[in-house]
């Protein structure tokens, strides 16, 4: 691999970065395909994928953020008369 230094850019180093990113993008696609397969499998056994995605989203939140989101949701549902069988 030759090092070309054009305008202050080291060609070999740039190529290395680009190739690493390309490999990671390929891995990311493979992982996304695997996740899609797991969701399809879960759906096939009767689980609701939309609800599973929401559970995953909530699990990514820290406890304080999760508590705040749940409190706001509860507040909004009460304001609309939709909480606790008030519908």
C-alpha positions, 0 to 999 in steps of 0.5 A: 500500500503506497502512501500518497500525501496530497494536500496534507491527506495521507492516502493510506491512512484515509483508505484504512479508515474508509475500509474499516468503516465499510467493514463495520457497515457490513457487520451492522447490516448483518446484525440488523438482518439478525434482529429482523429474524428474531422479531419475525420468530417472536411474531411467529410465536404470537408476540406483538412486535410493536409492543416488543419494540416499545419495551426495548425503547423503554429499557434503554432509558435510565430509571429517572427518564423512564419514571418521568416518561411514565408519569407524563403518560399517566398524567396525559391519560388522566387528563383525557379520561383514559386512565383507570377504566375512565374511558 
